[in-house]
Amino acid sequence: MTERATMDLGNRPEITIKLASTSDEMMQCFMLRAAVFMGEQQCPYWEEYDGNDYTASHLILYVDGEPAASIRVRWFANFAKLERAIILKRYRSYGLFLPFVHWAKEFCRKKGYPKAYLHGQRRLWPIFERDGFRKVDDKVFHFSDHEYGAFACDLDVGEDAPSVTTDPMVLNRPEDQLDMPGILEESMERGASNPHAGWTERRAS
Amino acid sequence: MTSKTTTIGGQAVTVKLAMKMEDSLQAFAVRAACFIGEQDIPYSEEFDGHDFGATHMLACLGEEPVGTVRLRWFKSFAMPERLAVMQRFRGNGIGQLLIERCRQLAESRGATTLYTQALPQDVGYWEKYGWRRLDAEDKGKGPKRLVAMVRPVDPSKPLPHADSPEQVTLRSEPQVDASGLPVGGDRR
């Protein structure tokens, strides 16, 4: 399921993952990144907020309702790029990273992307390899003070992957809930009164 | 603008009011870095609902945001709070540059009193810059032992004594009433 994943395991904390879909949720993603990259890793502001935030999808993870982790996803032609993955310090012992990355991969797969791609910091390579990612080549590169390698993971896109022949109203749904009716499907009850048709006819004639 | 200036590595630190979404985001990012990242404050405590009723100052070194403070407005005083300077730029007087900008803005709006709540370990810092405990006997309130501190907006016009009837009366914490609205300094 790529819709909101909520795990409530007895007295364990409740974990919720979703696509950031309001300005407050976006702000939470940005602030978690500031806490980790600027606060802990001394990354300059303009390297962290690199101009790509408004072409991306942002995923947010909550622990008992408190913003705890975030991943940014950018969309290329045949692959989705996972980046800016962080967990707040106080939640790092909760084992959140792999379930969160798994959720992100599912999100990409359900959107029809056959490949997830990321730049992994060298210290994290074994973790990504355990999660099905493979290095795309032997190159090691560096930016913002860290060494990276490029990794990719094949995603098993099914026959129901979105395409131009998919039900149009499915494509209109919130992107993390493609398998559930969305708000525009509710609007269909109002029918089609085509309120601006007259204006366009006047302009055309 | 401010008469006090600070330079780091030959580059001037500028202080401005946050006027655009991007300015506010930079101010919030500095706070997130210092309070959530460094001090482990939860997000919901740091971004407490008062950010959109306040004025934000932003200090930049060139293009890089390095410090911020939030100024909240009450009827009888202005309240600087959430003062934050990025760790590697501390010790350059950026905090006082931000507070001075708050003082000037408060003065231009006719406020006479600045009020803040300081952690016990920071009281000496504020005292160095002309602040005093609102109540000299105050040992700090709430779980963080916050100390209420004041200073006159115009240094040549000292504030009345704490026992004078003109003195502001404040609740220490929380700063909101039952409906969630900020508590004004005129409440008794």
Interface residues (C-beta under 8 A of the other chain):
Chain A: M27 Q28 F30 M31 L32 A34 A35 V36 M38 G39 E40 Q42 P44 Y45 W46 E48 Y49 E66 P67 L88 K89 R90
Chain B: L25 Q26 F28 A29 V30 A32 A33 C34 I36 G37 E38 D40 P42 Y43 S44 E46 F47 E63 E64 P65 M86 Q87 R88
